[in-house]
């Protein structure tokens, strides 16, 4: 149904004039099963939103909705919602003439193809872009969860429980990747000529307000995953973002892992790896608060790896917390660098921010500059920040010029000036009828002054 297009940097086919349709779904599990909610956000190449579509999808009578702790959808909310077959026409109409975009496109495509296969119908292949893989080429990050990539690229929209919140975030990501990061298509996208399909009823849900990310959610952005990612680890990070795990949520996680074919040992190993990574991040700050220690112990105990979460509070001052303002590639790369170094990356200016970094797109009258100074935050330019934050060593200092060397240089230049003046006088005198012997005599002095001055001013070999 969706074919991922190869991308490249400069030199390919730009996205000028193309529209993008960002998709996100909520599902019954980690492997292809049923879609219980889908959303699409259409944007043009400039990022302007053209339209939005969202609906809950009834997977069938009695089919469990899957992890409500992840998507917040109960079985009762699906009763009366349209089936996938009833909303497919509306979705295809919405995607007509655009490139489809999703974060982890293979995951989204697999679920959609499974649903289409159940209908026994054929659907034209749509060109697609995977923002997860595209982000890998743009910035190095500890992990490429949607929330992490969005934070690194300065996207203000945060993915929440609903598919619509995720689609809105993906739409802004693709604009940033093809815009300031200069991604292009290896070959021009071929947009199929789709017929107009019958549009069925939609059953959208009210958009829940995303919770303000706490310490655990921020730490999850800095947890390193492997090159291929880890779907269960991503899910785990989403679930613990609210810093609380109820027994029912742990049981639901275990059921999802079992449904995906994971053994109990593999689940426990993943829990231990996640808790250990978060503990290391907390300790790397140099300051472990009592609240952080309590939250991590609670999560570790709930996940059955209490020994992995033995984190003791440690006094030590204020941990480094960086807010980066700006919409340039340099600002994106610095945000990614902050996460990669395990440092806290702030989303907004608060009293806990220790450093405010700006690029050239931030105006001098930006109110947060004044507010940051009032809060005592260090103000840095984006180019100087890596050294100031300790990510890179300072450049070697230029060796001081010794006074004797300075005097020698000045004297040499003066002597060269005298030589040039003598040569100029000799030339004028020769044209004025001065005897050749006298001209040659003064010319010798002039050449000698030039050579002596050059010798004095020439830098000594290193």
C-alpha positions in Angstrom: 0.0 0.0 0.0 2.9 2.4 0.8 6.3 2.3 -0.7 9.2 4.0 1.1 11.1 6.3 -1.2 14.9 6.6 -1.1 16.1 10.0 0.0 19.4 11.8 -0.3 20.9 15.2 0.7 21.6 17.9 -1.7 21.5 17.0 -5.4 18.3 15.0 -5.6 14.8 16.1 -6.5 13.5 18.7 -4.1 10.0 18.7 -2.6 9.0 22.0 -4.1 5.3 22.0 -5.0 4.7 18.6 -3.3 2.1 18.0 -0.6 2.7 15.7 2.3 0.1 13.6 4.2 1.3 12.6 7.7 -0.2 9.5 9.0 -0.4 8.0 12.5 -2.3 5.1 13.9 -3.2 3.4 17.2 -3.3 -0.3 17.2 -4.2 -3.4 19.2 -0.6 -4.5 19.6 3.0 -4.4 18.5 2.6 -6.6 15.5 0.1 -6.3 12.6 -3.4 -6.8 14.0 -6.1 -4.2 14.0 -6.1 -0.4 13.8 -8.3 1.3 16.4 -7.6 4.9 15.5 -6.1 6.6 12.5 -5.3 10.2 11.7 -3.9 12.2 8.7 -2.7 15.7 8.5 -2.1 17.3 5.1 0.5 20.0 4.7 2.0 21.7 1.7 5.8 22.1 1.1 5.9 25.2 3.2 4.3 23.5 6.2 0.9 25.1 6.0 -1.8 22.7 7.2 -4.3 22.0 4.4 -6.6 19.7 6.3 -6.9 17.1 9.0 -8.7 13.7 9.3 -9.1 11.5 12.3 -11.4 8.8 13.4 -11.6 5.8 15.8 -11.9 2.5 14.0 -14.0 -0.5 15.2 -11.9 -3.6 14.8 -15.0 -5.8 15.0 -17.4 -6.9 17.7 -15.7 -8.0 20.8 -12.2 -7.4 19.5 -10.1 -6.0 22.4 -8.8 -2.5 21.7 -5.3 -3.3 22.9 -3.2 -1.2 25.2 -5.4 1.5 26.6 -2.5 2.7 28.7 -0.8 3.7 25.4 -3.7 5.1 23.3 -6.4 5.7 25.9 -9.1 4.0 23.9 -11.5 1.6 25.6 -13.7 -1.0 24.0 -16.8 1.0 24.7 -15.5 4.0 22.7 -15.1 1.7 19.7 -18.8 0.7 19.7 -20.5 2.7 17.0 -17.2 3.7 15.3 -16.9 2.9 11.6 -15.0 -0.2 10.4 -11.7 0.2 8.6 -13.4 -0.6 5.3 -15.8 2.3 5.9 -13.0 4.9 6.5 -10.5 3.6 3.8 -12.2 5.7 1.1 -12.0 8.9 3.1 -8.3 8.2 3.9 -7.4 7.6 0.2 -9.3 10.7 -0.9 -7.3 12.7 1.7 -4.0 11.2 0.5 -4.6 11.9 -3.2 -1.8 13.8 -4.9 0.5 13.8 -2.0 3.5 11.8 -0.5 2.5 9.8 2.6 4.6 10.3 5.6 4.9 8.3 8.9 7.3 7.8 11.7 8.4 4.2 11.5 6.7 3.8 8.1 7.2 0.0 7.9 5.2 -0.4 11.2 2.3 1.8 10.0 2.3 0.3 6.5 2.2 -3.3 7.9 -0.9 -2.6 9.9 -2.7 -0.8 7.0 -1.8 -3.6 4.6 -3.1 -6.2 7.1 -6.4 -4.3 7.3 -6.6 -4.0 3.5 -5.9 -7.7 3.1 -8.9 -8.5 5.3 -11.1 -6.5 2.9 -9.9 -8.5 -0.1 -9.5 -5.3 -2.1 -6.7 -3.8 -4.1 -5.2 -0.4 -3.2 -2.7 1.6 -5.4 0.8 1.9 -4.1 1.3 5.3 -2.5 4.8 6.9 -2.3 6.0 7.3 1.2 8.6 8.8 3.5 9.8 7.4 6.8 10.7 10.3 9.1 12.4 7.9 11.5 15.0 6.9 8.8 15.2 10.4 7.5 16.0 11.7 11.0 18.9 9.2 11.2 20.5 10.9 8.3 20.0 14.4 9.7 21.0 14.3 13.3 22.7 11.7 15.6 20.4 10.9 18.6 20.4 8.4 21.4 17.1 7.1 20.1 14.7 8.0 17.3 11.3 7.9 19.1 8.9 10.4 17.7 9.1 12.6 20.9 12.9 12.5 20.9 13.2 13.6 17.2 10.6 16.3 17.6 12.4 17.7 20.6 15.7 17.7 18.8 14.3 19.4 15.8 12.6 22.1 17.8 9.1 20.9 16.9 6.7 22.4 19.4 3.9 19.9 18.9 4.2 16.9 21.3 2.9 13.5 20.4 0.2 12.4 23.0 -2.2 9.6 23.3 -4.2 10.3 20.1 -3.2 9.5 16.6 -4.0 13.1 15.6 -1.3 14.4 18.0 1.2 12.1 16.4 0.2 13.0 12.9 0.6 16.7 13.6 4.1 16.1 15.0 5.1 14.0 11.9 3.8 16.7 9.6 6.1 19.3 11.2 9.0 16.9 11.2 8.8 16.2 7.4 8.7 20.0 6.7 11.8 20.5 8.8 13.7 17.6 7.2 13.0 18.6 3.6 13.2 22.3 4.5 16.2 23.4 6.5 17.9 20.0 6.5 17.8 19.9 2.7 16.6 16.3 2.2 15.6 15.5 -1.4 14.2 12.5 -3.3 16.6 10.2 -5.1 14.0 9.9 -7.9 10.9 12.0 -8.5 7.9 10.7 -6.6 5.3 9.0 -8.8 1.9 10.0 -7.6 -0.8 7.5 -8.6 -4.0 8.7 -10.2 -6.5 7.7 -7.5 -10.2 7.6 -8.3 -12.6 9.4 -6.0 -13.8 6.9 -3.4 -17.0 6.9 -1.5 -16.5 8.7 1.8 -17.9 7.0 4.9 -18.7 8.5 8.3 -15.9 9.3 10.8 -15.9 9.0 14.5 -13.2 11.4 15.9 -12.5 11.7 19.6 -11.8 14.8 21.7 -8.1 15.6 21.6 -6.8 14.9 25.1 -4.4 17.5 26.5 -0.9 16.0 26.5 0.6 15.8 30.0 3.6 18.0 30.8 6.7 15.8 30.5 8.4 15.1 33.8 11.8 14.0 34.7 11.2 10.4 33.6 10.0 11.4 30.2 13.0 13.6 29.7 15.4 10.9 30.8 13.7 8.5 28.3 14.7 10.8 25.5 18.4 10.2 26.4 18.2 6.4 26.6 20.3 4.9 23.9 18.7 2.2 21.7 20.3 0.1 19.0 20.4 0.9 15.3 17.2 -0.9 14.6 15.4 0.5 17.6 13.3 -1.6 19.9 9.5 -1.3 19.6 8.9 -2.7 23.1 11.5 -0.3 24.6 9.8 2.6 22.9 6.5 1.5 24.3 8.0 1.1 27.8 9.4 4.7 27.6 6.0 6.0 26.6 4.3 4.2 29.5 6.7 5.3 32.3 6.7 8.9 31.1 4.2 9.8 33.7 6.6 8.5 36.4 4.0 6.0 37.7 3.3 2.4 36.8 0.3 0.6 38.2 0.2 -3.2 38.4 -2.5 -3.3 35.7 -0.2 -1.3 33.4 2.7 -3.7 34.0 0.3 -6.7 33.3 -0.8 -5.0 30.0 2.9 -4.5 29.0 3.6 -8.2 29.7 0.6 -9.2 27.6 1.7 -7.1 24.7 5.2 -8.5 24.8 3.8 -12.1 24.9 1.5 -11.3 22.0 4.6 -10.1 20.1 6.4 -13.4 20.8 8.7 -12.2 23.6 9.8 -14.5 26.3 9.6 -13.6 30.0 13.4 -13.5 30.2 13.6 -11.1 27.3 11.1 -8.8 28.8 12.9 -8.8 32.1 16.2 -8.1 30.4 14.7 -5.2 28.6 13.2 -3.8 31.8 16.6 -4.1 33.5 18.3 -2.4 30.5 15.9 0.5 30.5 16.0 1.1 34.3 19.8 0.9 34.3 20.0 3.4 31.5 17.7 5.9 33.3 19.7 5.4 36.5 23.0 6.1 34.6 21.5 9.3 33.1 20.3 10.5 36.5 23.7 9.9 38.1 25.5 11.6 35.1 23.9 14.9 36.0 25.9 14.9 39.3 22.7 15.8 41.2 20.2 13.2 42.1 17.1 14.6 43.8 15.0 12.7 46.3 12.1 12.8 43.9 14.1 11.3 41.1 15.4 8.5 43.3 11.9 7.7 44.6 10.4 7.7 41.0 13.0 5.4 39.6 12.7 3.0 42.5 9.0 2.9 42.1 9.3 2.2 38.3 12.0 -0.4 38.9 10.0 -2.2 41.5 6.9 -2.2 39.3 8.9 -3.7 36.4 10.3 -6.5 38.7 13.9 -5.2 38.6 14.1 -3.4 41.9 17.8 -4.1 42.3 18.5 -2.2 39.0 16.9 1.0 40.4 19.1 1.4 43.5 19.6 5.2 43.1 20.6 7.2 46.1 20.0 11.0 46.4 23.2 12.9 45.9 23.6 16.6 46.7 25.8 18.7 44.4 24.1 21.9 43.2 22.2 22.5 40.1 22.3 20.1 37.2 23.1 21.5 33.7 19.8 22.1 31.9 20.0 23.7 28.4 17.3 25.4 26.3 18.2 25.9 22.7 16.2 28.5 20.7 16.4 28.8 16.9 15.3 27.1 13.7 18.7 26.6 11.9 20.4 23.3 11.3 23.1 24.4 13.8 20.3 24.7 16.5 18.9 21.2 15.6 22.4 19.7 15.8 23.1 21.3 19.2 19.8 20.0 20.6 20.7 16.5 19.4 24.2 16.9 20.8 22.8 17.9 24.2 20.6 14.8 24.3 23.5 12.6 23.1 25.8 13.9 25.9 23.1 12.9 28.4 22.4 16.5 29.4 18.9 17.8 30.2 17.4 19.5 27.2 14.6 21.9 28.3 11.5 22.5 26.2 10.7 26.0 27.8 12.4 28.6 29.9 12.0 27.9 33.6 14.1 28.6 36.7 15.8 25.2 36.3 17.4 26.3 33.0 21.1 26.9 33.5 22.1 27.8 29.8 20.1 29.5 27.1 21.6 29.0 23.6 20.4 31.1 20.6 21.1 31.1 16.9 20.8 34.0 14.3 17.1 33.4 13.8 16.4 34.6 17.4 15.7 38.4 17.4 17.6 40.6 19.9 14.3 41.7 21.4 13.2 38.1 22.2 11.7 38.4 25.7 13.2 35.1 26.9 16.7 36.6 26.6 15.9 39.2 29.3 14.0 36.6 31.4 17.0 34.2 31.2 19.3 36.9 32.5 17.0 37.6 35.4 17.0 33.9 36.2 20.8 33.7 36.2 21.0 31.5 33.1 24.2 31.7 31.0 23.5 33.1 27.5 25.5 31.4 24.7 25.7 31.6 20.9 25.0 28.3 19.1 28.5 28.1 17.6 30.3 28.7 21.0 28.0 26.5 23.0 29.7 23.1 22.5 32.9 24.4 24.1 31.1 26.4 26.8 29.1 23.3 27.8 32.2 21.1 27.9 31.3 18.9 24.9 34.4 20.0 23.1 37.9 21.1 24.3 38.7 24.8 23.8 40.8 25.6 20.7 44.5 25.9 21.3 45.5 29.4 22.3 47.6 31.4 19.9 51.2 31.7 21.1 51.9 35.2 22.4 54.4 37.2 20.3 57.5 38.0 22.3 58.4 41.7 22.6 61.8 41.0 21.0 60.0 39.4 18.0 57.7 42.3 17.8 60.5 44.8 17.7 62.3 42.8 15.1 59.2 42.7 12.9 58.6 46.5 13.2 62.3 47.3 12.5 62.3 45.0 9.5 59.3 46.7 8.0 60.8 50.2 8.6 64.0 49.1 6.9 62.1 47.7 3.9 60.2 51.0 3.7 63.6 52.9 3.6 64.9 50.6 0.9 61.8 51.2 -1.3 62.1 54.9 -0.8 65.7 54.9 -1.9 64.9 52.9 -5.0 62.2 55.3 -5.9 64.5 58.3 -5.5 67.2 56.6 -7.6 64.8 56.0 -10.4 63.7 59.7 -10.4 67.3 60.9 -10.2 68.3 58.7 -13.1 65.6 60.2 -15.3 66.7 63.6 -14.1 70.2 63.2 -15.5 72.1 62.0 -12.4 75.4 60.3 -13.3 75.1 56.5 -13.4 77.8 56.0 -10.8 75.9 57.9 -8.2 72.6 56.1 -9.1 74.3 52.7 -8.8 75.8 53.7 -5.4 72.4 54.6 -3.9 70.6 51.7 -5.6 73.0 49.3 -3.8 72.0 50.9 -0.5 68.3 50.6 -1.4 68.6 46.9 -2.3 70.6 46.2 0.8 67.9 47.9 3.0 65.1 45.9 1.3 66.9 42.6 1.8 67.9 43.4 5.4 64.3 44.4 6.2 62.9 41.3 4.6 65.3 39.1 6.7 64.3 40.9 9.9 60.6 40.6 9.2 60.6 37.0 8.0 59.0 34.8 10.7 61.3 32.3 12.3 60.8 28.6 11.2 58.8 26.5 13.6 
